[in-house]
Amino acid sequence: MRDKPHDEAMAELLREDPAYAVDLLNSILEDGEQGELLIALRQMTKAFGGVQNVAEKANLNPTQLYRTLSEQGNPELSSLKAILKAMGLRLAVERVRAA
């Protein structure tokens, strides 16, 4: 029996459990780093049909999406919003509770 590569296994999990995808992204946005966010978005892109499909739904060029989500990527807010919208998600702001 062959093990699945990590990204493939994560894409399958994210595809099967969209609520987990939301929790994962919120956790990364709360206290993670940009690199972690880009990794999660790459895995989610796989889960949502691949770069070609997500790029088409986000009205982005596939090459632009590859670059945006690469290790050196630095997505603009408009690109990030479009990518998330293509996955049925959106950015939101919530108030931080006082300690």
Biopython code that builds the backbone (N, CA, C, O; Angstrom):
import numpy as np
from Bio.PDB.StructureBuilder import StructureBuilder

atoms = [
    (1, "MET", "N", (0.835, -1.178, 0.000)),
    (1, "MET", "CA", (0.000, 0.000, 0.000)),
    (1, "MET", "C", (0.883, 1.246, 0.000)),
    (1, "MET", "O", (1.797, 1.376, 0.815)),
    (2, "ARG", "N", (0.594, 2.155, -0.926)),
    (2, "ARG", "CA", (1.373, 3.383, -1.040)),
    (2, "ARG", "C", (0.748, 4.489, -0.215)),
    (2, "ARG", "O", (-0.472, 4.657, -0.200)),
    (3, "ASP", "N", (1.596, 5.242, 0.474)),
    (3, "ASP", "CA", (1.126, 6.410, 1.214)),
    (3, "ASP", "C", (0.850, 7.543, 0.248)),
    (3, "ASP", "O", (1.532, 7.687, -0.767)),
    (4, "LYS", "N", (-0.150, 8.347, 0.566)),
    (4, "LYS", "CA", (-0.448, 9.535, -0.227)),
    (4, "LYS", "C", (0.499, 10.639, 0.191)),
    (4, "LYS", "O", (0.829, 10.764, 1.370)),
    (5, "PRO", "N", (0.942, 11.446, -0.773)),
    (5, "PRO", "CA", (1.714, 12.636, -0.398)),
    (5, "PRO", "C", (0.848, 13.536, 0.494)),
    (5, "PRO", "O", (-0.377, 13.547, 0.376)),
    (6, "HIS", "N", (1.498, 14.282, 1.376)),
    (6, "HIS", "CA", (0.791, 15.120, 2.346)),
    (6, "HIS", "C", (-0.192, 16.086, 1.680)),
    (6, "HIS", "O", (-1.342, 16.187, 2.108)),
    (7, "ASP", "N", (0.249, 16.793, 0.640)),
    (7, "ASP", "CA", (-0.630, 17.765, -0.020)),
    (7, "ASP", "C", (-1.871, 17.087, -0.600)),
    (7, "ASP", "O", (-2.968, 17.642, -0.548)),
    (8, "GLU", "N", (-1.694, 15.898, -1.145)),
    (8, "GLU", "CA", (-2.817, 15.153, -1.715)),
    (8, "GLU", "C", (-3.799, 14.739, -0.623)),
    (8, "GLU", "O", (-5.013, 14.846, -0.795)),
    (9, "ALA", "N", (-3.266, 14.268, 0.495)),
    (9, "ALA", "CA", (-4.110, 13.857, 1.621)),
    (9, "ALA", "C", (-4.863, 15.063, 2.192)),
    (9, "ALA", "O", (-6.044, 14.966, 2.524)),
    (10, "MET", "N", (-4.172, 16.192, 2.302)),
    (10, "MET", "CA", (-4.824, 17.402, 2.811)),
    (10, "MET", "C", (-5.914, 17.877, 1.852)),
    (10, "MET", "O", (-6.990, 18.286, 2.289)),
    (11, "ALA", "N", (-5.643, 17.826, 0.550)),
    (11, "ALA", "CA", (-6.639, 18.241, -0.435)),
    (11, "ALA", "C", (-7.894, 17.374, -0.307)),
    (11, "ALA", "O", (-9.012, 17.882, -0.388)),
    (12, "GLU", "N", (-7.709, 16.080, -0.108)),
    (12, "GLU", "CA", (-8.840, 15.173, 0.051)),
    (12, "GLU", "C", (-9.632, 15.525, 1.319)),
    (12, "GLU", "O", (-10.861, 15.573, 1.288)),
    (13, "LEU", "N", (-8.939, 15.766, 2.412)),
    (13, "LEU", "CA", (-9.588, 16.136, 3.665)),
    (13, "LEU", "C", (-10.359, 17.449, 3.515)),
    (13, "LEU", "O", (-11.498, 17.556, 3.970)),
    (14, "LEU", "N", (-9.747, 18.435, 2.887)),
    (14, "LEU", "CA", (-10.389, 19.738, 2.697)),
    (14, "LEU", "C", (-11.611, 19.629, 1.787)),
    (14, "LEU", "O", (-12.608, 20.319, 1.999)),
    (15, "ARG", "N", (-11.535, 18.767, 0.781)),
    (15, "ARG", "CA", (-12.651, 18.550, -0.139)),
    (15, "ARG", "C", (-13.817, 17.884, 0.602)),
    (15, "ARG", "O", (-14.976, 18.233, 0.381)),
    (16, "GLU", "N", (-13.508, 16.930, 1.476)),
    (16, "GLU", "CA", (-14.539, 16.183, 2.186)),
    (16, "GLU", "C", (-15.123, 16.951, 3.370)),
    (16, "GLU", "O", (-16.251, 16.685, 3.785)),
    (17, "ASP", "N", (-14.364, 17.900, 3.917)),
    (17, "ASP", "CA", (-14.803, 18.615, 5.117)),
    (17, "ASP", "C", (-14.536, 20.116, 4.980)),
    (17, "ASP", "O", (-13.557, 20.624, 5.526)),
    (18, "PRO", "N", (-15.409, 20.830, 4.249)),
    (18, "PRO", "CA", (-15.210, 22.273, 4.055)),
    (18, "PRO", "C", (-15.146, 23.058, 5.360)),
    (18, "PRO", "O", (-14.482, 24.093, 5.417)),
    (19, "ALA", "N", (-15.812, 22.594, 6.403)),
    (19, "ALA", "CA", (-15.757, 23.289, 7.692)),
    (19, "ALA", "C", (-14.334, 23.252, 8.244)),
    (19, "ALA", "O", (-13.884, 24.203, 8.882)),
    (20, "TYR", "N", (-13.634, 22.157, 7.996)),
    (20, "TYR", "CA", (-12.238, 22.069, 8.427)),
    (20, "TYR", "C", (-11.396, 23.108, 7.690)),
    (20, "TYR", "O", (-10.504, 23.719, 8.278)),
    (21, "ALA", "N", (-11.681, 23.304, 6.411)),
    (21, "ALA", "CA", (-10.947, 24.311, 5.627)),
    (21, "ALA", "C", (-11.129, 25.694, 6.235)),
    (21, "ALA", "O", (-10.171, 26.459, 6.343)),
    (22, "VAL", "N", (-12.351, 26.013, 6.630)),
    (22, "VAL", "CA", (-12.630, 27.308, 7.256)),
    (22, "VAL", "C", (-11.862, 27.438, 8.567)),
    (22, "VAL", "O", (-11.227, 28.462, 8.820)),
    (23, "ASP", "N", (-11.922, 26.401, 9.399)),
    (23, "ASP", "CA", (-11.206, 26.427, 10.685)),
    (23, "ASP", "C", (-9.703, 26.555, 10.477)),
    (23, "ASP", "O", (-9.036, 27.302, 11.193)),
    (24, "LEU", "N", (-9.175, 25.835, 9.510)),
    (24, "LEU", "CA", (-7.742, 25.882, 9.220)),
    (24, "LEU", "C", (-7.314, 27.291, 8.816)),
    (24, "LEU", "O", (-6.344, 27.825, 9.353)),
    (25, "LEU", "N", (-8.033, 27.887, 7.877)),
    (25, "LEU", "CA", (-7.681, 29.234, 7.422)),
    (25, "LEU", "C", (-7.817, 30.256, 8.551)),
    (25, "LEU", "O", (-6.960, 31.127, 8.702)),
    (26, "ASN", "N", (-8.869, 30.158, 9.331)),
    (26, "ASN", "CA", (-9.032, 31.096, 10.444)),
    (26, "ASN", "C", (-7.915, 30.949, 11.463)),
    (26, "ASN", "O", (-7.436, 31.943, 12.009)),
    (27, "SER", "N", (-7.502, 29.724, 11.720)),
    (27, "SER", "CA", (-6.406, 29.484, 12.655)),
    (27, "SER", "C", (-5.105, 30.088, 12.135)),
    (27, "SER", "O", (-4.357, 30.708, 12.892)),
    (28, "ILE", "N", (-4.840, 29.910, 10.861)),
    (28, "ILE", "CA", (-3.619, 30.467, 10.256)),
    (28, "ILE", "C", (-3.673, 31.990, 10.274)),
    (28, "ILE", "O", (-2.681, 32.646, 10.593)),
    (29, "LEU", "N", (-4.822, 32.550, 9.935)),
    (29, "LEU", "CA", (-4.943, 34.007, 9.924)),
    (29, "LEU", "C", (-4.808, 34.594, 11.325)),
    (29, "LEU", "O", (-4.343, 35.723, 11.484)),
    (30, "GLU", "N", (-5.208, 33.841, 12.331)),
    (30, "GLU", "CA", (-5.132, 34.337, 13.702)),
    (30, "GLU", "C", (-3.704, 34.396, 14.211)),
    (30, "GLU", "O", (-3.298, 35.396, 14.803)),
    (31, "ASP", "N", (-2.941, 33.341, 13.990)),
    (31, "ASP", "CA", (-1.599, 33.342, 14.574)),
    (31, "ASP", "C", (-0.544, 32.652, 13.719)),
    (31, "ASP", "O", (0.517, 32.274, 14.217)),
    (32, "GLY", "N", (-0.832, 32.490, 12.446)),
    (32, "GLY", "CA", (0.130, 31.846, 11.561)),
    (32, "GLY", "C", (0.929, 32.846, 10.763)),
    (32, "GLY", "O", (0.854, 34.055, 10.984)),
    (33, "GLU", "N", (1.688, 32.322, 9.839)),
    (33, "GLU", "CA", (2.518, 33.145, 8.965)),
    (33, "GLU", "C", (2.001, 33.058, 7.538)),
    (33, "GLU", "O", (1.239, 32.155, 7.193)),
    (34, "GLN", "N", (2.421, 33.998, 6.725)),
    (34, "GLN", "CA", (1.959, 34.037, 5.340)),
    (34, "GLN", "C", (2.307, 32.751, 4.597)),
    (34, "GLN", "O", (1.513, 32.271, 3.788)),
    (35, "GLY", "N", (3.483, 32.188, 4.862)),
    (35, "GLY", "CA", (3.881, 30.947, 4.205)),
    (35, "GLY", "C", (2.910, 29.813, 4.484)),
    (35, "GLY", "O", (2.604, 29.013, 3.601)),
    (36, "GLU", "N", (2.427, 29.751, 5.725)),
    (36, "GLU", "CA", (1.442, 28.723, 6.091)),
    (36, "GLU", "C", (0.128, 28.941, 5.342)),
    (36, "GLU", "O", (-0.510, 27.985, 4.900)),
    (37, "LEU", "N", (-0.264, 30.189, 5.206)),
    (37, "LEU", "CA", (-1.486, 30.511, 4.483)),
    (37, "LEU", "C", (-1.367, 30.090, 3.022)),
    (37, "LEU", "O", (-2.303, 29.520, 2.462)),
    (38, "LEU", "N", (-0.225, 30.366, 2.408)),
    (38, "LEU", "CA", (-0.031, 30.004, 1.007)),
    (38, "LEU", "C", (-0.044, 28.484, 0.815)),
    (38, "LEU", "O", (-0.587, 27.988, -0.171)),
    (39, "ILE", "N", (0.546, 27.755, 1.744)),
    (39, "ILE", "CA", (0.521, 26.279, 1.670)),
    (39, "ILE", "C", (-0.923, 25.789, 1.735)),
    (39, "ILE", "O", (-1.341, 24.960, 0.927)),
    (40, "ALA", "N", (-1.681, 26.306, 2.701)),
    (40, "ALA", "CA", (-3.078, 25.890, 2.844)),
    (40, "ALA", "C", (-3.881, 26.240, 1.588)),
    (40, "ALA", "O", (-4.702, 25.439, 1.140)),
    (41, "LEU", "N", (-3.656, 27.409, 1.023)),
    (41, "LEU", "CA", (-4.380, 27.801, -0.191)),
    (41, "LEU", "C", (-3.993, 26.926, -1.378)),
    (41, "LEU", "O", (-4.838, 26.623, -2.220)),
    (42, "ARG", "N", (-2.733, 26.519, -1.457)),
    (42, "ARG", "CA", (-2.329, 25.597, -2.531)),
    (42, "ARG", "C", (-3.043, 24.263, -2.366)),
    (42, "ARG", "O", (-3.526, 23.695, -3.345)),
    (43, "GLN", "N", (-3.114, 23.760, -1.141)),
    (43, "GLN", "CA", (-3.806, 22.502, -0.880)),
    (43, "GLN", "C", (-5.296, 22.634, -1.185)),
    (43, "GLN", "O", (-5.906, 21.719, -1.738)),
    (44, "MET", "N", (-5.873, 23.767, -0.824)),
    (44, "MET", "CA", (-7.282, 23.992, -1.103)),
    (44, "MET", "C", (-7.550, 24.117, -2.596)),
    (44, "MET", "O", (-8.595, 23.688, -3.085)),
    (45, "THR", "N", (-6.601, 24.707, -3.319)),
    (45, "THR", "CA", (-6.747, 24.810, -4.767)),
    (45, "THR", "C", (-6.846, 23.418, -5.378)),
    (45, "THR", "O", (-7.663, 23.179, -6.268)),
    (46, "LYS", "N", (-6.005, 22.496, -4.894)),
    (46, "LYS", "CA", (-6.090, 21.100, -5.336)),
    (46, "LYS", "C", (-7.460, 20.518, -5.018)),
    (46, "LYS", "O", (-8.063, 19.839, -5.849)),
    (47, "ALA", "N", (-7.943, 20.786, -3.817)),
    (47, "ALA", "CA", (-9.229, 20.249, -3.370)),
    (47, "ALA", "C", (-10.391, 20.779, -4.203)),
    (47, "ALA", "O", (-11.387, 20.082, -4.394)),
    (48, "PHE", "N", (-10.270, 21.996, -4.694)),
    (48, "PHE", "CA", (-11.346, 22.627, -5.441)),
    (48, "PHE", "C", (-11.158, 22.536, -6.953)),
    (48, "PHE", "O", (-11.604, 23.416, -7.689)),
    (49, "GLY", "N", (-10.510, 21.492, -7.409)),
    (49, "GLY", "CA", (-10.444, 21.222, -8.842)),
    (49, "GLY", "C", (-9.170, 21.615, -9.541)),
    (49, "GLY", "O", (-9.070, 21.464, -10.758)),
    (50, "GLY", "N", (-8.190, 22.116, -8.814)),
    (50, "GLY", "CA", (-6.906, 22.444, -9.421)),
    (50, "GLY", "C", (-6.792, 23.896, -9.836)),
    (50, "GLY", "O", (-7.761, 24.656, -9.815)),
    (51, "VAL", "N", (-5.582, 24.253, -10.211)),
    (51, "VAL", "CA", (-5.265, 25.646, -10.550)),
    (51, "VAL", "C", (-6.132, 26.155, -11.697)),
    (51, "VAL", "O", (-6.674, 27.257, -11.626)),
    (52, "GLN", "N", (-6.260, 25.361, -12.745)),
    (52, "GLN", "CA", (-7.026, 25.805, -13.913)),
    (52, "GLN", "C", (-8.464, 26.151, -13.527)),
    (52, "GLN", "O", (-8.984, 27.196, -13.919)),
    (53, "ASN", "N", (-9.094, 25.276, -12.765)),
    (53, "ASN", "CA", (-10.482, 25.472, -12.360)),
    (53, "ASN", "C", (-10.639, 26.680, -11.435)),
    (53, "ASN", "O", (-11.520, 27.514, -11.647)),
    (54, "VAL", "N", (-9.798, 26.776, -10.422)),
    (54, "VAL", "CA", (-9.894, 27.897, -9.474)),
    (54, "VAL", "C", (-9.575, 29.216, -10.175)),
    (54, "VAL", "O", (-10.245, 30.223, -9.941)),
    (55, "ALA", "N", (-8.557, 29.214, -11.029)),
    (55, "ALA", "CA", (-8.196, 30.433, -11.759)),
    (55, "ALA", "C", (-9.361, 30.914, -12.617)),
    (55, "ALA", "O", (-9.653, 32.108, -12.671)),
    (56, "GLU", "N", (-10.017, 29.979, -13.280)),
    (56, "GLU", "CA", (-11.155, 30.335, -14.126)),
    (56, "GLU", "C", (-12.281, 30.951, -13.299)),
    (56, "GLU", "O", (-12.835, 31.986, -13.671)),
    (57, "LYS", "N", (-12.616, 30.316, -12.179)),
    (57, "LYS", "CA", (-13.690, 30.828, -11.320)),
    (57, "LYS", "C", (-13.319, 32.169, -10.677)),
    (57, "LYS", "O", (-14.192, 32.994, -10.409)),
    (58, "ALA", "N", (-12.020, 32.383, -10.432)),
    (58, "ALA", "CA", (-11.561, 33.625, -9.798)),
    (58, "ALA", "C", (-11.246, 34.711, -10.815)),
    (58, "ALA", "O", (-10.832, 35.809, -10.440)),
    (59, "ASN", "N", (-11.436, 34.419, -12.100)),
    (59, "ASN", "CA", (-11.096, 35.359, -13.175)),
    (59, "ASN", "C", (-9.632, 35.774, -13.117)),
    (59, "ASN", "O", (-9.291, 36.942, -13.302)),
    (60, "LEU", "N", (-8.769, 34.785, -12.855)),
    (60, "LEU", "CA", (-7.324, 35.006, -12.832)),
    (60, "LEU", "C", (-6.680, 34.138, -13.896)),
    (60, "LEU", "O", (-7.217, 33.096, -14.272)),
    (61, "ASN", "N", (-5.546, 34.567, -14.369)),
    (61, "ASN", "CA", (-4.749, 33.768, -15.277)),
    (61, "ASN", "C", (-4.131, 32.627, -14.465)),
    (61, "ASN", "O", (-3.629, 32.876, -13.369)),
    (62, "PRO", "N", (-4.150, 31.382, -14.963)),
    (62, "PRO", "CA", (-3.556, 30.281, -14.203)),
    (62, "PRO", "C", (-2.102, 30.527, -13.795)),
    (62, "PRO", "O", (-1.695, 30.151, -12.696)),
    (63, "THR", "N", (-1.324, 31.152, -14.671)),
    (63, "THR", "CA", (0.067, 31.464, -14.340)),
    (63, "THR", "C", (0.118, 32.440, -13.176)),
    (63, "THR", "O", (0.953, 32.306, -12.281)),
    (64, "GLN", "N", (-0.779, 33.426, -13.190)),
    (64, "GLN", "CA", (-0.851, 34.391, -12.095)),
    (64, "GLN", "C", (-1.197, 33.686, -10.783)),
    (64, "GLN", "O", (-0.642, 34.012, -9.734)),
    (65, "LEU", "N", (-2.116, 32.719, -10.845)),
    (65, "LEU", "CA", (-2.497, 31.990, -9.633)),
    (65, "LEU", "C", (-1.327, 31.163, -9.108)),
    (65, "LEU", "O", (-1.079, 31.140, -7.902)),
    (66, "TYR", "N", (-0.604, 30.481, -10.005)),
    (66, "TYR", "CA", (0.593, 29.734, -9.589)),
    (66, "TYR", "C", (1.570, 30.663, -8.860)),
    (66, "TYR", "O", (2.072, 30.330, -7.786)),
    (67, "ARG", "N", (1.830, 31.815, -9.449)),
    (67, "ARG", "CA", (2.783, 32.770, -8.850)),
    (67, "ARG", "C", (2.264, 33.311, -7.519)),
    (67, "ARG", "O", (3.021, 33.442, -6.557)),
    (68, "THR", "N", (0.989, 33.619, -7.471)),
    (68, "THR", "CA", (0.393, 34.170, -6.260)),
    (68, "THR", "C", (0.513, 33.208, -5.088)),
    (68, "THR", "O", (0.755, 33.624, -3.955)),
    (69, "LEU", "N", (0.341, 31.914, -5.367)),
    (69, "LEU", "CA", (0.354, 30.909, -4.299)),
    (69, "LEU", "C", (1.712, 30.241, -4.116)),
    (69, "LEU", "O", (1.849, 29.329, -3.301)),
    (70, "SER", "N", (2.706, 30.684, -4.860)),
    (70, "SER", "CA", (4.040, 30.091, -4.737)),
    (70, "SER", "C", (4.668, 30.476, -3.392)),
    (70, "SER", "O", (4.146, 31.332, -2.678)),
    (71, "GLU", "N", (5.778, 29.842, -3.062)),
    (71, "GLU", "CA", (6.472, 30.145, -1.808)),
    (71, "GLU", "C", (6.868, 31.615, -1.724)),
    (71, "GLU", "O", (6.919, 32.181, -0.632)),
    (72, "GLN", "N", (7.150, 32.235, -2.867)),
    (72, "GLN", "CA", (7.525, 33.650, -2.904)),
    (72, "GLN", "C", (6.316, 34.545, -3.136)),
    (72, "GLN", "O", (6.459, 35.761, -3.263)),
    (73, "GLY", "N", (5.117, 33.949, -3.192)),
    (73, "GLY", "CA", (3.906, 34.707, -3.491)),
    (73, "GLY", "C", (3.567, 35.719, -2.412)),
    (73, "GLY", "O", (3.863, 35.527, -1.232)),
    (74, "ASN", "N", (2.944, 36.791, -2.843)),
    (74, "ASN", "CA", (2.494, 37.828, -1.935)),
    (74, "ASN", "C", (1.153, 38.328, -2.469)),
    (74, "ASN", "O", (1.079, 39.382, -3.100)),
    (75, "PRO", "N", (0.096, 37.560, -2.207)),
    (75, "PRO", "CA", (-1.193, 37.876, -2.837)),
    (75, "PRO", "C", (-1.733, 39.242, -2.436)),
    (75, "PRO", "O", (-1.681, 39.639, -1.272)),
    (76, "GLU", "N", (-2.244, 39.940, -3.423)),
    (76, "GLU", "CA", (-2.947, 41.190, -3.154)),
    (76, "GLU", "C", (-4.307, 40.827, -2.575)),
    (76, "GLU", "O", (-4.807, 39.721, -2.788)),
    (77, "LEU", "N", (-4.896, 41.751, -1.852)),
    (77, "LEU", "CA", (-6.191, 41.509, -1.244)),
    (77, "LEU", "C", (-7.231, 41.124, -2.294)),
    (77, "LEU", "O", (-8.041, 40.227, -2.063)),
    (78, "SER", "N", (-7.213, 41.788, -3.432)),
    (78, "SER", "CA", (-8.201, 41.493, -4.476)),
    (78, "SER", "C", (-8.040, 40.068, -5.000)),
    (78, "SER", "O", (-9.034, 39.391, -5.262)),
    (79, "SER", "N", (-6.809, 39.608, -5.154)),
    (79, "SER", "CA", (-6.566, 38.232, -5.602)),
    (79, "SER", "C", (-7.004, 37.234, -4.545)),
    (79, "SER", "O", (-7.641, 36.228, -4.857)),
    (80, "LEU", "N", (-6.662, 37.512, -3.298)),
    (80, "LEU", "CA", (-7.031, 36.623, -2.200)),
    (80, "LEU", "C", (-8.551, 36.506, -2.101)),
    (80, "LEU", "O", (-9.082, 35.408, -1.931)),
    (81, "LYS", "N", (-9.248, 37.636, -2.206)),
    (81, "LYS", "CA", (-10.712, 37.611, -2.167)),
    (81, "LYS", "C", (-11.274, 36.795, -3.322)),
    (81, "LYS", "O", (-12.212, 36.022, -3.131)),
    (82, "ALA", "N", (-10.714, 36.955, -4.520)),
    (82, "ALA", "CA", (-11.198, 36.222, -5.686)),
    (82, "ALA", "C", (-10.950, 34.721, -5.547)),
    (82, "ALA", "O", (-11.810, 33.915, -5.902)),
    (83, "ILE", "N", (-9.791, 34.345, -5.037)),
    (83, "ILE", "CA", (-9.456, 32.931, -4.846)),
    (83, "ILE", "C", (-10.409, 32.306, -3.835)),
    (83, "ILE", "O", (-10.959, 31.231, -4.074)),
    (84, "LEU", "N", (-10.599, 32.978, -2.713)),
    (84, "LEU", "CA", (-11.496, 32.449, -1.686)),
    (84, "LEU", "C", (-12.935, 32.364, -2.203)),
    (84, "LEU", "O", (-13.634, 31.386, -1.936)),
    (85, "LYS", "N", (-13.371, 33.372, -2.933)),
    (85, "LYS", "CA", (-14.730, 33.355, -3.486)),
    (85, "LYS", "C", (-14.913, 32.173, -4.431)),
    (85, "LYS", "O", (-15.975, 31.551, -4.447)),
    (86, "ALA", "N", (-13.886, 31.860, -5.216)),
    (86, "ALA", "CA", (-13.946, 30.719, -6.134)),
    (86, "ALA", "C", (-14.106, 29.406, -5.374)),
    (86, "ALA", "O", (-14.575, 28.411, -5.926)),
    (87, "MET", "N", (-13.711, 29.413, -4.105)),
    (87, "MET", "CA", (-13.815, 28.218, -3.264)),
    (87, "MET", "C", (-15.049, 28.268, -2.369)),
    (87, "MET", "O", (-15.240, 27.398, -1.520)),
    (88, "GLY", "N", (-15.887, 29.288, -2.559)),
    (88, "GLY", "CA", (-17.087, 29.423, -1.753)),
    (88, "GLY", "C", (-16.828, 29.995, -0.374)),
    (88, "GLY", "O", (-17.606, 29.763, 0.551)),
    (89, "LEU", "N", (-15.738, 30.743, -0.225)),
    (89, "LEU", "CA", (-15.352, 31.325, 1.054)),
    (89, "LEU", "C", (-15.190, 32.836, 0.908)),
    (89, "LEU", "O", (-15.197, 33.366, -0.204)),
    (90, "ARG", "N", (-15.044, 33.522, 2.040)),
    (90, "ARG", "CA", (-14.783, 34.952, 2.003)),
    (90, "ARG", "C", (-13.982, 35.342, 3.241)),
    (90, "ARG", "O", (-13.963, 34.627, 4.242)),
    (91, "LEU", "N", (-13.328, 36.482, 3.149)),
    (91, "LEU", "CA", (-12.634, 37.049, 4.304)),
    (91, "LEU", "C", (-13.648, 37.778, 5.170)),
    (91, "LEU", "O", (-14.622, 38.334, 4.662)),
    (92, "ALA", "N", (-13.423, 37.773, 6.450)),
    (92, "ALA", "CA", (-14.294, 38.502, 7.370)),
    (92, "ALA", "C", (-13.438, 39.067, 8.494)),
    (92, "ALA", "O", (-12.348, 38.569, 8.776)),
    (93, "VAL", "N", (-13.940, 40.090, 9.116)),
    (93, "VAL", "CA", (-13.252, 40.703, 10.250)),
    (93, "VAL", "C", (-14.156, 40.525, 11.469)),
    (93, "VAL", "O", (-15.375, 40.681, 11.393)),
    (94, "GLU", "N", (-13.533, 40.199, 12.570)),
    (94, "GLU", "CA", (-14.311, 40.100, 13.797)),
    (94, "GLU", "C", (-13.563, 40.797, 14.915)),
    (94, "GLU", "O", (-12.337, 40.909, 14.892)),
    (95, "ARG", "N", (-14.295, 41.248, 15.861)),
    (95, "ARG", "CA", (-13.722, 41.973, 16.985)),
    (95, "ARG", "C", (-12.982, 41.007, 17.897)),
    (95, "ARG", "O", (-13.452, 39.902, 18.165)),
    (96, "VAL", "N", (-11.827, 41.436, 18.368)),
    (96, "VAL", "CA", (-11.033, 40.646, 19.309)),
    (96, "VAL", "C", (-11.550, 40.959, 20.700)),
    (96, "VAL", "O", (-11.692, 42.121, 21.083)),
    (97, "ARG", "N", (-11.819, 39.934, 21.424)),
    (97, "ARG", "CA", (-12.312, 40.128, 22.795)),
    (97, "ARG", "C", (-11.182, 40.533, 23.711)),
    (97, "ARG", "O", (-10.066, 40.025, 23.601)),
    (98, "ALA", "N", (-11.475, 41.451, 24.617)),
    (98, "ALA", "CA", (-10.478, 41.897, 25.584)),
    (98, "ALA", "C", (-10.157, 40.756, 26.545)),
    (98, "ALA", "O", (-11.027, 39.971, 26.922)),
    (99, "ALA", "N", (-8.878, 40.686, 26.932)),
    (99, "ALA", "CA", (-8.448, 39.601, 27.829)),
    (99, "ALA", "C", (-8.943, 39.778, 29.222)),
    (99, "ALA", "O", (-8.663, 38.947, 30.086)),
]
sb = StructureBuilder()
sb.init_structure("model")
sb.init_model(0)
sb.init_chain("A")
sb.init_seg("    ")
for serial, (resi, resn, name, xyz) in enumerate(atoms, 1):
    if name == "N":
        sb.init_residue(resn, " ", resi, " ")
    sb.init_atom(name, np.array(xyz, "f"), 0.0, 1.0, " ", f" {name:<3s}", serial, name[0])
structure = sb.get_structure()
